[in-house]
Amino acid sequence: MTKKFSVGDHVRWNSEAGHVHGTIAKIHTIDVEYKGHTHRCSPDDPQYEITSDTTDHVAMHKGEALTKI
């Protein structure tokens, strides 16, 4: 079962630099081009666009990569 989140939820995920915290800014439910790659999305398996708390970095992840904090 895929984890579901909402815009505004505060989440964390693991990156190359360690755990990162951020806030969900958008939820994508159809395929989207992001940073030169097509991210596959659907209403049942969305991708979450997240803004880091400490930098201006924006990341996109599936729900299974995120933990609500």
mmCIF file of the N, C-alpha and C atoms, coordinates in Angstrom:
data_MODEL
# 
_entry.id   MODEL 
# 
loop_
_atom_site.group_PDB 
_atom_site.id 
_atom_site.type_symbol 
_atom_site.label_atom_id 
_atom_site.label_alt_id 
_atom_site.label_comp_id 
_atom_site.label_asym_id 
_atom_site.label_entity_id 
_atom_site.label_seq_id 
_atom_site.pdbx_PDB_ins_code 
_atom_site.Cartn_x 
_atom_site.Cartn_y 
_atom_site.Cartn_z 
_atom_site.occupancy 
_atom_site.B_iso_or_equiv 
_atom_site.pdbx_formal_charge 
_atom_site.auth_seq_id 
_atom_site.auth_comp_id 
_atom_site.auth_asym_id 
_atom_site.auth_atom_id 
_atom_site.pdbx_PDB_model_num 
ATOM 1   N N  . MET A 1 1  ? 0.844  -1.187 0.000   1.00 0.00 ? 1  MET A N  1 
ATOM 2   C CA . MET A 1 1  ? 0.000  0.000  0.000   1.00 0.00 ? 1  MET A CA 1 
ATOM 3   C C  . MET A 1 1  ? 0.885  1.245  0.000   1.00 0.00 ? 1  MET A C  1 
ATOM 4   N N  . THR A 1 2  ? 0.588  2.183  -0.878  1.00 0.00 ? 2  THR A N  1 
ATOM 5   C CA . THR A 1 2  ? 1.356  3.407  -1.007  1.00 0.00 ? 2  THR A CA 1 
ATOM 6   C C  . THR A 1 2  ? 0.961  4.395  0.083   1.00 0.00 ? 2  THR A C  1 
ATOM 7   N N  . LYS A 1 3  ? 1.967  5.034  0.683   1.00 0.00 ? 3  LYS A N  1 
ATOM 8   C CA . LYS A 1 3  ? 1.700  6.068  1.678   1.00 0.00 ? 3  LYS A CA 1 
ATOM 9   C C  . LYS A 1 3  ? 1.098  7.283  0.983   1.00 0.00 ? 3  LYS A C  1 
ATOM 10  N N  . LYS A 1 4  ? 0.120  7.916  1.625   1.00 0.00 ? 4  LYS A N  1 
ATOM 11  C CA . LYS A 1 4  ? -0.534 9.105  1.074   1.00 0.00 ? 4  LYS A CA 1 
ATOM 12  C C  . LYS A 1 4  ? -0.238 10.307 1.953   1.00 0.00 ? 4  LYS A C  1 
ATOM 13  N N  . PHE A 1 5  ? 0.062  11.427 1.301   1.00 0.00 ? 5  PHE A N  1 
ATOM 14  C CA . PHE A 1 5  ? 0.372  12.665 1.999   1.00 0.00 ? 5  PHE A CA 1 
ATOM 15  C C  . PHE A 1 5  ? -0.446 13.795 1.382   1.00 0.00 ? 5  PHE A C  1 
ATOM 16  N N  . SER A 1 6  ? -0.474 14.939 2.058   1.00 0.00 ? 6  SER A N  1 
ATOM 17  C CA . SER A 1 6  ? -1.207 16.110 1.585   1.00 0.00 ? 6  SER A CA 1 
ATOM 18  C C  . SER A 1 6  ? -0.267 17.294 1.458   1.00 0.00 ? 6  SER A C  1 
ATOM 19  N N  . VAL A 1 7  ? -0.651 18.270 0.628   1.00 0.00 ? 7  VAL A N  1 
ATOM 20  C CA . VAL A 1 7  ? 0.106  19.515 0.523   1.00 0.00 ? 7  VAL A CA 1 
ATOM 21  C C  . VAL A 1 7  ? 0.184  20.129 1.914   1.00 0.00 ? 7  VAL A C  1 
ATOM 22  N N  . GLY A 1 8  ? 1.375  20.567 2.292   1.00 0.00 ? 8  GLY A N  1 
ATOM 23  C CA . GLY A 1 8  ? 1.585  21.164 3.601   1.00 0.00 ? 8  GLY A CA 1 
ATOM 24  C C  . GLY A 1 8  ? 2.133  20.198 4.632   1.00 0.00 ? 8  GLY A C  1 
ATOM 25  N N  . ASP A 1 9  ? 2.063  18.882 4.357   1.00 0.00 ? 9  ASP A N  1 
ATOM 26  C CA . ASP A 1 9  ? 2.621  17.907 5.294   1.00 0.00 ? 9  ASP A CA 1 
ATOM 27  C C  . ASP A 1 9  ? 4.132  18.083 5.402   1.00 0.00 ? 9  ASP A C  1 
ATOM 28  N N  . HIS A 1 10 ? 4.651  17.931 6.600   1.00 0.00 ? 10 HIS A N  1 
ATOM 29  C CA . HIS A 1 10 ? 6.084  18.013 6.859   1.00 0.00 ? 10 HIS A CA 1 
ATOM 30  C C  . HIS A 1 10 ? 6.617  16.585 6.833   1.00 0.00 ? 10 HIS A C  1 
ATOM 31  N N  . VAL A 1 11 ? 7.602  16.325 5.965   1.00 0.00 ? 11 VAL A N  1 
ATOM 32  C CA . VAL A 1 11 ? 8.117  14.972 5.757   1.00 0.00 ? 11 VAL A CA 1 
ATOM 33  C C  . VAL A 1 11 ? 9.637  14.963 5.779   1.00 0.00 ? 11 VAL A C  1 
ATOM 34  N N  . ARG A 1 12 ? 10.190 13.748 5.854   1.00 0.00 ? 12 ARG A N  1 
ATOM 35  C CA . ARG A 1 12 ? 11.635 13.591 5.726   1.00 0.00 ? 12 ARG A CA 1 
ATOM 36  C C  . ARG A 1 12 ? 11.909 12.460 4.751   1.00 0.00 ? 12 ARG A C  1 
ATOM 37  N N  . TRP A 1 13 ? 13.094 12.507 4.152   1.00 0.00 ? 13 TRP A N  1 
ATOM 38  C CA . TRP A 1 13 ? 13.498 11.462 3.222   1.00 0.00 ? 13 TRP A CA 1 
ATOM 39  C C  . TRP A 1 13 ? 15.010 11.341 3.274   1.00 0.00 ? 13 TRP A C  1 
ATOM 40  N N  . ASN A 1 14 ? 15.514 10.249 2.767   1.00 0.00 ? 14 ASN A N  1 
ATOM 41  C CA . ASN A 1 14 ? 16.940 9.985  2.771   1.00 0.00 ? 14 ASN A CA 1 
ATOM 42  C C  . ASN A 1 14 ? 17.528 10.428 1.436   1.00 0.00 ? 14 ASN A C  1 
ATOM 43  N N  . SER A 1 15 ? 18.570 11.252 1.485   1.00 0.00 ? 15 SER A N  1 
ATOM 44  C CA . SER A 1 15 ? 19.262 11.678 0.272   1.00 0.00 ? 15 SER A CA 1 
ATOM 45  C C  . SER A 1 15 ? 20.727 11.261 0.379   1.00 0.00 ? 15 SER A C  1 
ATOM 46  N N  . GLU A 1 16 ? 21.498 11.578 -0.646  1.00 0.00 ? 16 GLU A N  1 
ATOM 47  C CA . GLU A 1 16 ? 22.927 11.260 -0.628  1.00 0.00 ? 16 GLU A CA 1 
ATOM 48  C C  . GLU A 1 16 ? 23.623 11.948 0.542   1.00 0.00 ? 16 GLU A C  1 
ATOM 49  N N  . ALA A 1 17 ? 23.090 13.074 0.980   1.00 0.00 ? 17 ALA A N  1 
ATOM 50  C CA . ALA A 1 17 ? 23.695 13.854 2.061   1.00 0.00 ? 17 ALA A CA 1 
ATOM 51  C C  . ALA A 1 17 ? 23.126 13.487 3.436   1.00 0.00 ? 17 ALA A C  1 
ATOM 52  N N  . GLY A 1 18 ? 22.262 12.491 3.506   1.00 0.00 ? 18 GLY A N  1 
ATOM 53  C CA . GLY A 1 18 ? 21.633 12.109 4.767   1.00 0.00 ? 18 GLY A CA 1 
ATOM 54  C C  . GLY A 1 18 ? 20.149 12.424 4.751   1.00 0.00 ? 18 GLY A C  1 
ATOM 55  N N  . HIS A 1 19 ? 19.531 12.447 5.917   1.00 0.00 ? 19 HIS A N  1 
ATOM 56  C CA . HIS A 1 19 ? 18.099 12.730 5.995   1.00 0.00 ? 19 HIS A CA 1 
ATOM 57  C C  . HIS A 1 19 ? 17.830 14.217 5.788   1.00 0.00 ? 19 HIS A C  1 
ATOM 58  N N  . VAL A 1 20 ? 16.805 14.498 4.987   1.00 0.00 ? 20 VAL A N  1 
ATOM 59  C CA . VAL A 1 20 ? 16.410 15.865 4.672   1.00 0.00 ? 20 VAL A CA 1 
ATOM 60  C C  . VAL A 1 20 ? 14.953 16.039 5.090   1.00 0.00 ? 20 VAL A C  1 
ATOM 61  N N  . HIS A 1 21 ? 14.622 17.217 5.596   1.00 0.00 ? 21 HIS A N  1 
ATOM 62  C CA . HIS A 1 21 ? 13.242 17.535 5.994   1.00 0.00 ? 21 HIS A CA 1 
ATOM 63  C C  . HIS A 1 21 ? 12.692 18.585 5.050   1.00 0.00 ? 21 HIS A C  1 
ATOM 64  N N  . GLY A 1 22 ? 11.401 18.526 4.799   1.00 0.00 ? 22 GLY A N  1 
ATOM 65  C CA . GLY A 1 22 ? 10.777 19.528 3.946   1.00 0.00 ? 22 GLY A CA 1 
ATOM 66  C C  . GLY A 1 22 ? 9.270  19.469 4.015   1.00 0.00 ? 22 GLY A C  1 
ATOM 67  N N  . THR A 1 23 ? 8.655  20.328 3.208   1.00 0.00 ? 23 THR A N  1 
ATOM 68  C CA . THR A 1 23 ? 7.200  20.448 3.176   1.00 0.00 ? 23 THR A CA 1 
ATOM 69  C C  . THR A 1 23 ? 6.702  20.131 1.776   1.00 0.00 ? 23 THR A C  1 
ATOM 70  N N  . ILE A 1 24 ? 5.656  19.338 1.684   1.00 0.00 ? 24 ILE A N  1 
ATOM 71  C CA . ILE A 1 24 ? 5.079  18.982 0.393   1.00 0.00 ? 24 ILE A CA 1 
ATOM 72  C C  . ILE A 1 24 ? 4.411  20.221 -0.208  1.00 0.00 ? 24 ILE A C  1 
ATOM 73  N N  . ALA A 1 25 ? 4.839  20.577 -1.425  1.00 0.00 ? 25 ALA A N  1 
ATOM 74  C CA . ALA A 1 25 ? 4.325  21.759 -2.112  1.00 0.00 ? 25 ALA A CA 1 
ATOM 75  C C  . ALA A 1 25 ? 3.280  21.402 -3.172  1.00 0.00 ? 25 ALA A C  1 
ATOM 76  N N  . LYS A 1 26 ? 3.464  20.248 -3.846  1.00 0.00 ? 26 LYS A N  1 
ATOM 77  C CA . LYS A 1 26 ? 2.535  19.822 -4.902  1.00 0.00 ? 26 LYS A CA 1 
ATOM 78  C C  . LYS A 1 26 ? 2.447  18.308 -4.900  1.00 0.00 ? 26 LYS A C  1 
ATOM 79  N N  . ILE A 1 27 ? 1.329  17.814 -5.397  1.00 0.00 ? 27 ILE A N  1 
ATOM 80  C CA . ILE A 1 27 ? 1.141  16.387 -5.587  1.00 0.00 ? 27 ILE A CA 1 
ATOM 81  C C  . ILE A 1 27 ? 0.860  16.170 -7.073  1.00 0.00 ? 27 ILE A C  1 
ATOM 82  N N  . HIS A 1 28 ? 1.680  15.341 -7.716  1.00 0.00 ? 28 HIS A N  1 
ATOM 83  C CA . HIS A 1 28 ? 1.529  15.075 -9.149  1.00 0.00 ? 28 HIS A CA 1 
ATOM 84  C C  . HIS A 1 28 ? 0.860  13.717 -9.338  1.00 0.00 ? 28 HIS A C  1 
ATOM 85  N N  . THR A 1 29 ? -0.236 13.706 -10.102 1.00 0.00 ? 29 THR A N  1 
ATOM 86  C CA . THR A 1 29 ? -0.979 12.475 -10.340 1.00 0.00 ? 29 THR A CA 1 
ATOM 87  C C  . THR A 1 29 ? -0.974 12.053 -11.810 1.00 0.00 ? 29 THR A C  1 
ATOM 88  N N  . ILE A 1 30 ? -0.296 12.836 -12.652 1.00 0.00 ? 30 ILE A N  1 
ATOM 89  C CA . ILE A 1 30 ? -0.068 12.440 -14.040 1.00 0.00 ? 30 ILE A CA 1 
ATOM 90  C C  . ILE A 1 30 ? 1.427  12.592 -14.301 1.00 0.00 ? 30 ILE A C  1 
ATOM 91  N N  . ASP A 1 31 ? 1.944  11.854 -15.286 1.00 0.00 ? 31 ASP A N  1 
ATOM 92  C CA . ASP A 1 31 ? 3.373  11.894 -15.586 1.00 0.00 ? 31 ASP A CA 1 
ATOM 93  C C  . ASP A 1 31 ? 3.849  13.333 -15.744 1.00 0.00 ? 31 ASP A C  1 
ATOM 94  N N  . VAL A 1 32 ? 5.057  13.601 -15.219 1.00 0.00 ? 32 VAL A N  1 
ATOM 95  C CA . VAL A 1 32 ? 5.584  14.958 -15.233 1.00 0.00 ? 32 VAL A CA 1 
ATOM 96  C C  . VAL A 1 32 ? 7.073  14.916 -15.569 1.00 0.00 ? 32 VAL A C  1 
ATOM 97  N N  . GLU A 1 33 ? 7.513  15.883 -16.375 1.00 0.00 ? 33 GLU A N  1 
ATOM 98  C CA . GLU A 1 33 ? 8.939  16.058 -16.659 1.00 0.00 ? 33 GLU A CA 1 
ATOM 99  C C  . GLU A 1 33 ? 9.531  16.883 -15.537 1.00 0.00 ? 33 GLU A C  1 
ATOM 100 N N  . TYR A 1 34 ? 10.617 16.399 -14.934 1.00 0.00 ? 34 TYR A N  1 
ATOM 101 C CA . TYR A 1 34 ? 11.238 17.094 -13.814 1.00 0.00 ? 34 TYR A CA 1 
ATOM 102 C C  . TYR A 1 34 ? 12.729 16.850 -13.856 1.00 0.00 ? 34 TYR A C  1 
ATOM 103 N N  . LYS A 1 35 ? 13.503 17.922 -13.950 1.00 0.00 ? 35 LYS A N  1 
ATOM 104 C CA . LYS A 1 35 ? 14.967 17.858 -13.993 1.00 0.00 ? 35 LYS A CA 1 
ATOM 105 C C  . LYS A 1 35 ? 15.456 16.909 -15.079 1.00 0.00 ? 35 LYS A C  1 
ATOM 106 N N  . GLY A 1 36 ? 14.789 16.969 -16.236 1.00 0.00 ? 36 GLY A N  1 
ATOM 107 C CA . GLY A 1 36 ? 15.219 16.193 -17.396 1.00 0.00 ? 36 GLY A CA 1 
ATOM 108 C C  . GLY A 1 36 ? 14.766 14.746 -17.422 1.00 0.00 ? 36 GLY A C  1 
ATOM 109 N N  . HIS A 1 37 ? 13.927 14.342 -16.488 1.00 0.00 ? 37 HIS A N  1 
ATOM 110 C CA . HIS A 1 37 ? 13.456 12.962 -16.427 1.00 0.00 ? 37 HIS A CA 1 
ATOM 111 C C  . HIS A 1 37 ? 11.937 12.936 -16.352 1.00 0.00 ? 37 HIS A C  1 
ATOM 112 N N  . THR A 1 38 ? 11.348 11.886 -16.919 1.00 0.00 ? 38 THR A N  1 
ATOM 113 C CA . THR A 1 38 ? 9.914  11.697 -16.792 1.00 0.00 ? 38 THR A CA 1 
ATOM 114 C C  . THR A 1 38 ? 9.649  10.913 -15.513 1.00 0.00 ? 38 THR A C  1 
ATOM 115 N N  . HIS A 1 39 ? 8.863  11.492 -14.635 1.00 0.00 ? 39 HIS A N  1 
ATOM 116 C CA . HIS A 1 39 ? 8.467  10.814 -13.405 1.00 0.00 ? 39 HIS A CA 1 
ATOM 117 C C  . HIS A 1 39 ? 7.076  10.256 -13.631 1.00 0.00 ? 39 HIS A C  1 
ATOM 118 N N  . ARG A 1 40 ? 6.940  8.952  -13.467 1.00 0.00 ? 40 ARG A N  1 
ATOM 119 C CA . ARG A 1 40 ? 5.657  8.272  -13.682 1.00 0.00 ? 40 ARG A CA 1 
ATOM 120 C C  . ARG A 1 40 ? 4.774  8.458  -12.457 1.00 0.00 ? 40 ARG A C  1 
ATOM 121 N N  . CYS A 1 41 ? 3.569  8.966  -12.684 1.00 0.00 ? 41 CYS A N  1 
ATOM 122 C CA . CYS A 1 41 ? 2.637  9.260  -11.595 1.00 0.00 ? 41 CYS A CA 1 
ATOM 123 C C  . CYS A 1 41 ? 1.246  8.807  -11.998 1.00 0.00 ? 41 CYS A C  1 
ATOM 124 N N  . SER A 1 42 ? 0.430  8.543  -10.998 1.00 0.00 ? 42 SER A N  1 
ATOM 125 C CA . SER A 1 42 ? -0.981 8.239  -11.223 1.00 0.00 ? 42 SER A CA 1 
ATOM 126 C C  . SER A 1 42 ? -1.730 8.624  -9.952  1.00 0.00 ? 42 SER A C  1 
ATOM 127 N N  . PRO A 1 43 ? -3.050 8.697  -10.018 1.00 0.00 ? 43 PRO A N  1 
ATOM 128 C CA . PRO A 1 43 ? -3.809 8.995  -8.793  1.00 0.00 ? 43 PRO A CA 1 
ATOM 129 C C  . PRO A 1 43 ? -3.558 7.965  -7.685  1.00 0.00 ? 43 PRO A C  1 
ATOM 130 N N  . ASP A 1 44 ? -3.306 6.713  -8.057  1.00 0.00 ? 44 ASP A N  1 
ATOM 131 C CA . ASP A 1 44 ? -3.033 5.669  -7.070  1.00 0.00 ? 44 ASP A CA 1 
ATOM 132 C C  . ASP A 1 44 ? -1.575 5.635  -6.626  1.00 0.00 ? 44 ASP A C  1 
ATOM 133 N N  . ASP A 1 45 ? -0.678 6.247  -7.391  1.00 0.00 ? 45 ASP A N  1 
ATOM 134 C CA . ASP A 1 45 ? 0.753  6.235  -7.075  1.00 0.00 ? 45 ASP A CA 1 
ATOM 135 C C  . ASP A 1 45 ? 1.357  7.603  -7.436  1.00 0.00 ? 45 ASP A C  1 
ATOM 136 N N  . PRO A 1 46 ? 1.013  8.651  -6.672  1.00 0.00 ? 46 PRO A N  1 
ATOM 137 C CA . PRO A 1 46 ? 1.472  10.003 -7.001  1.00 0.00 ? 46 PRO A CA 1 
ATOM 138 C C  . PRO A 1 46 ? 2.938  10.221 -6.659  1.00 0.00 ? 46 PRO A C  1 
ATOM 139 N N  . GLN A 1 47 ? 3.484  11.300 -7.195  1.00 0.00 ? 47 GLN A N  1 
ATOM 140 C CA . GLN A 1 47 ? 4.812  11.771 -6.808  1.00 0.00 ? 47 GLN A CA 1 
ATOM 141 C C  . GLN A 1 47 ? 4.606  13.089 -6.083  1.00 0.00 ? 47 GLN A C  1 
ATOM 142 N N  . TYR A 1 48 ? 5.425  13.309 -5.048  1.00 0.00 ? 48 TYR A N  1 
ATOM 143 C CA . TYR A 1 48 ? 5.295  14.484 -4.199  1.00 0.00 ? 48 TYR A CA 1 
ATOM 144 C C  . TYR A 1 48 ? 6.458  15.428 -4.439  1.00 0.00 ? 48 TYR A C  1 
ATOM 145 N N  . GLU A 1 49 ? 6.145  16.691 -4.712  1.00 0.00 ? 49 GLU A N  1 
ATOM 146 C CA . GLU A 1 49 ? 7.147  17.738 -4.886  1.00 0.00 ? 49 GLU A CA 1 
ATOM 147 C C  . GLU A 1 49 ? 7.348  18.393 -3.521  1.00 0.00 ? 49 GLU A C  1 
ATOM 148 N N  . ILE A 1 50 ? 8.592  18.370 -3.041  1.00 0.00 ? 50 ILE A N  1 
ATOM 149 C CA . ILE A 1 50 ? 8.881  18.786 -1.669  1.00 0.00 ? 50 ILE A CA 1 
ATOM 150 C C  . ILE A 1 50 ? 9.950  19.860 -1.665  1.00 0.00 ? 50 ILE A C  1 
ATOM 151 N N  . THR A 1 51 ? 9.735  20.908 -0.882  1.00 0.00 ? 51 THR A N  1 
ATOM 152 C CA . THR A 1 51 ? 10.709 21.981 -0.707  1.00 0.00 ? 51 THR A CA 1 
ATOM 153 C C  . THR A 1 51 ? 11.454 21.738 0.600   1.00 0.00 ? 51 THR A C  1 
ATOM 154 N N  . SER A 1 52 ? 12.781 21.705 0.528   1.00 0.00 ? 52 SER A N  1 
ATOM 155 C CA . SER A 1 52 ? 13.618 21.471 1.702   1.00 0.00 ? 52 SER A CA 1 
ATOM 156 C C  . SER A 1 52 ? 13.445 22.585 2.720   1.00 0.00 ? 52 SER A C  1 
ATOM 157 N N  . ASP A 1 53 ? 13.513 22.227 4.003   1.00 0.00 ? 53 ASP A N  1 
ATOM 158 C CA . ASP A 1 53 ? 13.427 23.216 5.077   1.00 0.00 ? 53 ASP A CA 1 
ATOM 159 C C  . ASP A 1 53 ? 14.679 24.081 5.170   1.00 0.00 ? 53 ASP A C  1 
ATOM 160 N N  . THR A 1 54 ? 15.834 23.545 4.799   1.00 0.00 ? 54 THR A N  1 
ATOM 161 C CA . THR A 1 54 ? 17.096 24.249 5.031   1.00 0.00 ? 54 THR A CA 1 
ATOM 162 C C  . THR A 1 54 ? 17.675 24.917 3.797   1.00 0.00 ? 54 THR A C  1 
ATOM 163 N N  . THR A 1 55 ? 17.238 24.502 2.606   1.00 0.00 ? 55 THR A N  1 
ATOM 164 C CA . THR A 1 55 ? 17.744 25.114 1.370   1.00 0.00 ? 55 THR A CA 1 
ATOM 165 C C  . THR A 1 55 ? 16.556 25.390 0.452   1.00 0.00 ? 55 THR A C  1 
ATOM 166 N N  . ASP A 1 56 ? 16.823 25.944 -0.711  1.00 0.00 ? 56 ASP A N  1 
ATOM 167 C CA . ASP A 1 56 ? 15.774 26.163 -1.713  1.00 0.00 ? 56 ASP A CA 1 
ATOM 168 C C  . ASP A 1 56 ? 15.580 24.934 -2.599  1.00 0.00 ? 56 ASP A C  1 
ATOM 169 N N  . HIS A 1 57 ? 16.265 23.831 -2.262  1.00 0.00 ? 57 HIS A N  1 
ATOM 170 C CA . HIS A 1 57 ? 16.208 22.622 -3.074  1.00 0.00 ? 57 HIS A CA 1 
ATOM 171 C C  . HIS A 1 57 ? 14.784 22.078 -3.131  1.00 0.00 ? 57 HIS A C  1 
ATOM 172 N N  . VAL A 1 58 ? 14.379 21.661 -4.322  1.00 0.00 ? 58 VAL A N  1 
ATOM 173 C CA . VAL A 1 58 ? 13.085 21.024 -4.515  1.00 0.00 ? 58 VAL A CA 1 
ATOM 174 C C  . VAL A 1 58 ? 13.357 19.601 -4.984  1.00 0.00 ? 58 VAL A C  1 
ATOM 175 N N  . ALA A 1 59 ? 12.719 18.643 -4.342  1.00 0.00 ? 59 ALA A N  1 
ATOM 176 C CA . ALA A 1 59 ? 12.885 17.234 -4.682  1.00 0.00 ? 59 ALA A CA 1 
ATOM 177 C C  . ALA A 1 59 ? 11.530 16.648 -5.041  1.00 0.00 ? 59 ALA A C  1 
ATOM 178 N N  . MET A 1 60 ? 11.562 15.508 -5.740  1.00 0.00 ? 60 MET A N  1 
ATOM 179 C CA . MET A 1 60 ? 10.328 14.815 -6.068  1.00 0.00 ? 60 MET A CA 1 
ATOM 180 C C  . MET A 1 60 ? 10.514 13.347 -5.710  1.00 0.00 ? 60 MET A C  1 
ATOM 181 N N  . HIS A 1 61 ? 9.569  12.827 -4.914  1.00 0.00 ? 61 HIS A N  1 
ATOM 182 C CA . HIS A 1 61 ? 9.660  11.443 -4.457  1.00 0.00 ? 61 HIS A CA 1 
ATOM 183 C C  . HIS A 1 61 ? 8.291  10.787 -4.427  1.00 0.00 ? 61 HIS A C  1 
ATOM 184 N N  . LYS A 1 62 ? 8.306  9.458  -4.504  1.00 0.00 ? 62 LYS A N  1 
ATOM 185 C CA . LYS A 1 62 ? 7.091  8.681  -4.285  1.00 0.00 ? 62 LYS A CA 1 
ATOM 186 C C  . LYS A 1 62 ? 6.860  8.560  -2.788  1.00 0.00 ? 62 LYS A C  1 
ATOM 187 N N  . GLY A 1 63 ? 5.655  8.227  -2.402  1.00 0.00 ? 63 GLY A N  1 
ATOM 188 C CA . GLY A 1 63 ? 5.277  8.144  -1.008  1.00 0.00 ? 63 GLY A CA 1 
ATOM 189 C C  . GLY A 1 63 ? 6.114  7.183  -0.183  1.00 0.00 ? 63 GLY A C  1 
ATOM 190 N N  . GLU A 1 64 ? 6.532  6.060  -0.783  1.00 0.00 ? 64 GLU A N  1 
ATOM 191 C CA . GLU A 1 64 ? 7.285  5.068  -0.006  1.00 0.00 ? 64 GLU A CA 1 
ATOM 192 C C  . GLU A 1 64 ? 8.652  5.589  0.430   1.00 0.00 ? 64 GLU A C  1 
ATOM 193 N N  . ALA A 1 65 ? 9.146  6.659  -0.184  1.00 0.00 ? 65 ALA A N  1 
ATOM 194 C CA . ALA A 1 65 ? 10.432 7.245  0.207   1.00 0.00 ? 65 ALA A CA 1 
ATOM 195 C C  . ALA A 1 65 ? 10.291 8.277  1.319   1.00 0.00 ? 65 ALA A C  1 
ATOM 196 N N  . LEU A 1 66 ? 9.061  8.603  1.686   1.00 0.00 ? 66 LEU A N  1 
ATOM 197 C CA . LEU A 1 66 ? 8.816  9.685  2.651   1.00 0.00 ? 66 LEU A CA 1 
ATOM 198 C C  . LEU A 1 66 ? 8.296  9.164  3.979   1.00 0.00 ? 66 LEU A C  1 
ATOM 199 N N  . THR A 1 67 ? 8.608  9.912  5.033   1.00 0.00 ? 67 THR A N  1 
ATOM 200 C CA . THR A 1 67 ? 8.083  9.654  6.371   1.00 0.00 ? 67 THR A CA 1 
ATOM 201 C C  . THR A 1 67 ? 7.527  10.957 6.907   1.00 0.00 ? 67 THR A C  1 
ATOM 202 N N  . LYS A 1 68 ? 6.274  10.932 7.366   1.00 0.00 ? 68 LYS A N  1 
ATOM 203 C CA . LYS A 1 68 ? 5.660  12.135 7.922   1.00 0.00 ? 68 LYS A CA 1 
ATOM 204 C C  . LYS A 1 68 ? 6.233  12.405 9.303   1.00 0.00 ? 68 LYS A C  1 
ATOM 205 N N  . ILE A 1 69 ? 6.567  13.690 9.546   1.00 0.00 ? 69 ILE A N  1 
ATOM 206 C CA . ILE A 1 69 ? 7.120  14.067 10.871  1.00 0.00 ? 69 ILE A CA 1 
ATOM 207 C C  . ILE A 1 69 ? 6.274  15.167 11.480  1.00 0.00 ? 69 ILE A C  1 
# 
